[in-house]
Amino acid sequence: MEKHIGILTSGGDSPGLNAAIRGIGKAAHGYFGMQVLGFLDGFRGVMENRTIALDGSALSGILTVGGTILGTSRDRPDRMPVGGKIIDATDAIIENYEKNHLDVLVCLGGGGTQKTALKLKEKGLNIITLPKTIDNDVAMTDVTFGFDTALGIATEAIDRLHSTAHSHHRIVVVEIMGHRAGWLALGSGIAGGADVILIPEIPYDVENIARAIRQRSRSGKRFSIVAVAEGALSKADAVLYQRAMEKKEKAKNKPERKKAKAALAELELHHTGNTLRLARQLEELTHLESRVTILGYVQRGGAPSAVDRLLATRLGTACADLIQQGRYGVMVAARGEGIEPVPLEKVAGKRKIVPLDHPWIKSARHVGTNLGA
């Protein structure tokens, strides 16, 4: 019997989403003869039953386009903002899944999407996910699509900042995305020749960084590039954050959990603007002018790289193969040049952070990069 597929994109946009939609759609519709439906704006679109047909004409010309033709949102089925209230829209999503006679719902997203997908699987829906995020922090996959494009953009930015740092004898601090994982800052910092790289996995000592910069000045190098992940923490802040997390995990009742969440939120608020504070501290400690560049959403925009187009297409067509085989409840993970269907239970709620013994860390240290510790 003809199979019916639903596709949605959830969470932040990422280069390669359209390539993945195209890969799934062309393989499913053109090769296997399935019907493919796109839901607009993530899980909200499923709740509201807003759809478009993903046929040949809809999929034509989107391989090289950034963003997602389906639109996206961070709305969760169990906490959906509607009319000024937060509701549980799970039943509405199940109803529209059945109304559209879907055999499977394919969810393209990062860590949050994987958790939501598992919850829908546990409600009885057939689910498959694809791993996307520029942070490269989805567990159980070698790499996520979107990462390579963002890596290239951040590296080019660091390349360009070298000339102004050198010309004006400045410290240039460049903030790179990566709230809980440092893959993007570490990779682009190494590729761009940053002198200091700060990532969430290695809490930093600002005095250590300042000493390294002063040493560069004494040796005649009167500029420094500091690549810092947005989630990088000083050693003192890391201790406070760890204590707050432990209190949240140990909370036994609702008031305790509420208090622990409030404490975490206060720490997050304090962390906002951390890169600017770091730049001021380095200026005071080294007596060198510092300037801050925050790359922000520019890292997520634009056409996907050839690597991301290939990866997204590979994962997308593999997804269609799995649907044809009736294999559901999995994430399509990249494994070398192949793929591996990984049960959602092994992915949801986990994060792939940079191991302290990772070869990139070793390489950074061997070329003399200061990692803040």
Beta strands, then each sheet from edge to edge (+ up, - down):
strand 1: 4-9
strand 2: 35-39
strand 3: 51-53
strand 4: 80-82
strand 5: 85-87
strand 6: 104-109
strand 7: 127-131
strand 8: 171-176
strand 9: 196-198
strand 10: 224-229
strand 11: 290-294
strand 12: 330-335
strand 13: 338-343
sheet 1: 3+ 2- 1- 6- 7- 12- 13+
sheet 2: 4+ 5-
sheet 3: 9+ 10+ 8+ 11+
end
